[in-house]
Amino acid sequence: MHSRSTRSRRPRTASDRLTAAVRWAGRLLCWTLAVAMLTAATEAVVAPGAAWWQDAWQAPWYLVPVWALTWAVLRMTEKYVAGRNDEEVVPADFDRAA
């Protein structure tokens, strides 16, 4: 039998969790923007007359900046953590002229 996951069983680090959060925030932003464009197109082409529609088609547009800001903060944090982890220790005599 095959296991459900073929990934390695190493423990997830904080960096891995942060990367996953950035990906999910980016996906959420993209899907919200797609829904916002679809509802705007529906409003422009069909112009539904339901009373609730006027609020419903605008709701995704209000969520787009929220998800964009969330993604941006998570991405900046991810880059900061990655930059901090990539610092190399340079030997003292490494920068000496040849």
C-alpha positions in Angstrom: 0.0 0.0 0.0 1.1 3.5 -0.7 1.1 6.1 2.1 -1.1 9.1 1.6 1.9 11.4 1.6 5.3 10.7 0.0 7.0 13.7 1.7 9.8 13.1 4.0 9.0 12.8 7.7 11.3 15.6 8.8 9.8 18.0 11.3 8.5 21.3 9.8 10.5 24.3 10.7 9.2 27.8 11.4 10.5 28.8 8.0 8.5 26.0 6.3 5.3 27.1 8.1 5.9 30.7 7.1 6.4 29.7 3.5 3.2 27.7 3.6 1.3 30.7 5.1 2.7 33.0 2.3 1.5 30.5 -0.3 -1.9 30.3 1.2 -2.3 34.1 1.5 -1.2 34.5 -2.1 -3.7 31.9 -3.3 -6.4 33.5 -1.3 -5.6 36.9 -2.8 -5.7 35.5 -6.3 -9.0 33.6 -5.8 -10.6 36.6 -4.1 -9.5 38.8 -7.0 -10.9 36.3 -9.5 -14.3 36.2 -7.7 -14.3 40.0 -7.6 -13.8 40.3 -11.3 -16.4 37.7 -12.0 -19.0 39.5 -9.8 -18.1 42.8 -11.4 -18.6 41.3 -14.9 -21.9 39.8 -13.8 -23.0 43.2 -12.5 -22.0 44.9 -15.8 -23.5 42.3 -18.1 -26.5 40.8 -16.3 -27.3 43.6 -13.7 -29.2 41.3 -11.3 -32.1 43.1 -9.6 -32.0 41.2 -6.3 -31.8 43.5 -3.2 -28.8 41.5 -1.8 -26.8 41.6 -5.0 -25.7 45.2 -4.6 -23.8 44.3 -1.4 -22.7 40.9 -2.5 -20.9 41.9 -5.7 -18.8 44.5 -3.9 -17.8 42.3 -1.0 -14.8 40.6 -2.7 -13.5 44.1 -3.7 -13.4 45.0 0.0 -11.4 41.8 0.8 -8.8 42.3 -1.9 -6.8 45.0 -0.1 -7.0 43.0 3.2 -5.6 39.9 1.6 -3.0 41.9 -0.3 -1.7 43.5 2.9 -1.7 40.2 4.7 0.3 38.6 1.8 2.7 41.5 1.7 3.4 41.4 5.4 3.9 37.6 5.4 6.2 37.9 2.3 8.3 40.6 3.9 8.6 38.5 7.0 9.6 35.4 5.0 12.3 37.4 3.1 13.6 38.8 6.4 13.8 35.4 8.0 15.4 33.9 4.9 18.0 36.7 4.7 18.8 36.3 8.4 19.3 32.5 8.0 21.6 32.9 4.9 24.2 35.0 6.6 27.6 33.4 6.0 30.5 33.4 8.4 33.5 34.7 6.4 36.9 33.7 7.8 39.0 36.7 9.0 41.7 36.1 6.5 39.3 35.6 3.5 39.3 39.3 2.5 43.1 39.6 2.7 44.7 40.5 -0.7 46.4 37.7 -2.5 
